Amino acid sequence: MKNLFGHRGWIVLGFGLALAVVTATVWFYGYRQALDTLARQGEADLELASDRVSTQLQVYQELAVLMSSHPVLEQLDGEDHRRSATKLLRGVADHTAALDVFYADASGHVLAAARGITGPDVSGADYFVRAKYGALGKGHEVLQPLNRRAFFFAAPDFGADGTVRGALVVVVDVEDVEQTWRGTLPAVFFTGSDGEVFISNRSELLFWQRQKDRAGLRPKNGEPVSFSAYQVGGHDIWQLGWGRYLPKQALHQTVELPVLGMVGEILLDTTPARRIATLQAATLAAIFLAFGALLFLAMERRRTLSLANAVLENRVAKRTRALSATNVQLRREISERQEAEAALKQAQQELVQAGKLSALGQMSAGISHELNQPLMAIQQYADNGSAFLQKSRADRAGENLERISALSTRMARIIKNLRAFARNESEPVGRVDLVQVVNTAVELTNARLKADQVQIDWDPKTHDAPVYAWGGEVRLVQVFVNLINNAADAMLDQKERLVRIRINPDSRLAVTVQDVGPGIKEPEKVFEPFYSTKTVGSSEGMGLGLSISYGLVQSFGGNIRGANVGQGAEFTVELDHWTAEAEEDVT
């Protein structure tokens, strides 16, 4: 018995070690996979932040280039000319929110300035030196005594002989650039050639200095902070202790911005990646433990049966009665085991079926909002067709059947468009009559609007001719059905219920859907997936309608926006005019 017990102990120990190794391997593999996904997200976020900063700053760069050749700046030899130039530069600075705009001659002497915060001489500034030699200069520094971070763009002004006779410099307030995206992304910061953090959406990192002997940052005053770095699957992981608003462990990524002469960096919290890896490892460990427990029980049962059979064989002659009782007990145990195995298989099948039903429910919930209106119309046309058949009006019943067939085809196209939207696919765009599109959407929602006592203010007769736009007919009908239904939903709790639809055929077509409801609580979130102000748990409150509409309109070059106007909300769908010449170019 001792040897047998020792053998079982070694088996359990070996199984435990194998389980630990497999669990650790799965955790590490899952962690690396999650880090790869997190890295792709980080690249996108960093690229977005870098593009945002570059775009905002390059506006001032273009301003410097455009203003450098302004006629008012050609003659600055007299006080009157300088006063005119100063007035001009002040107006430019006020309209563009620049800290300062000034013009300096080839020697660096400032001849005219909007505010003059950089002093009378900029000959030693790097950005001016570069502009003096005919190139576009740029630079950044902290302006004293204002203690304001500023970015400089210097554009050379060439004389008639082709030599540089001066430079127009635009001074940008970095805080104005930061305030539009501060806190909206993971921690992002931009360092200059000296390794100092100059721009960031986390103010606590400003002016931190990169260490020359190792990676990481340190406050400019040299105060020590907790930091360590290591590599996981080719990813740079930073262990931080930089404050409550920064992750303790982060994925670090960088991107070069040669246009600005800076390096963009991002810190992504790795907690979700570790959580996913832990969940995967725990799931595998639970499966292995369950399998090991079943295997151990089976081995124990087999060992018990072998011992019992050996004892029964040795005492068969003396204990026939006891052997019979033991055999009955063994048969009962075998039957119970078979029943347990059958119950386990049945439970496994039910779990598989439940998983299938859950997935089917999620998919059905995602498309039910988009198919609700065609299904209601099909039901109405079917009821109408039945009534016409009873009245022996086969022609009208046939019309309803044709409409049912058309709506069925439209439902198939809606499902195709939803699938294309999920895969970032789109059908080729073409000529679409907006008046007919709005008529179709009003027709599809007419029964619902009447049931909810919602008035519709739409008159297609105001347009003498078709209004053609670039788009897809089915997708545009979807968009306006969503907008009309959302407008009706917003007014269900009030007596006055009115939906107003207008088409404005200007330089760019605009279709507005306006209601008299309570308005939009959070306009900036209205197009986000799963954002909804409707009752939680309702079949119409998934928050996917406007998000899908946004993707559909953009799939053929349009734009959709929502805003509060007076009483109620107004959604505007902007589209491009269709022209025969443009279609010939496409084909």
Buried (B, 14 or more C-beta within 10 A) or exposed (E): EEEEEEEBEEBEEEBEEEBEEBBEEBBBBBBBBBBBEBBEBBBEBBEBBBEBBBEBBEBBBEBBBEBBEBEBBBEBEEEEBBEBBBEBBBEBBEEBEBBBBBBBBBEBEBBBBBBEBBEEEBBEBBBBBBBBEEBBBBBBBBBEEEEBBBBBBBBBBBEEEEEBBBBBBBBBBBBEBBEEBBEEBBBBBBBBEEEBBBBBBBEBBBBBBBEEEEEBBBBEEEEEEEBEEEEBEEBBBBBBEBEEEBBBBBBBBEBEBEEBBBBBBBBBBBEEBBEBBBEBBEEBBEEBBEEBEEEBEEEEEEEEEEEBBEBBEEEEEEBEEEBEEBEEEBEEEEEEEEEEEEEEEEEEEEEEEEEEEEEEEEEEEBBBBBBBBBEBBBEBBBEBBEEBBEEEBEEBBEBBBEBBEBBEEBBEBBEEBBEBBEEEEBBEBBBBBBBBBBBBBBBBBBBBBEEBEBEBEBEBEEBEEEBBBBBBBBBBBBBBBBBBBBBBBBBEEEEEBBBBBBBEBEEEBBBBBBBBBBBBEEEEEBBEEEBBBBEEEEEBBBBBBBBBBBBBBEBBEBBBBBEEEEEBBBBBBBBBBBEEEEEEEEE
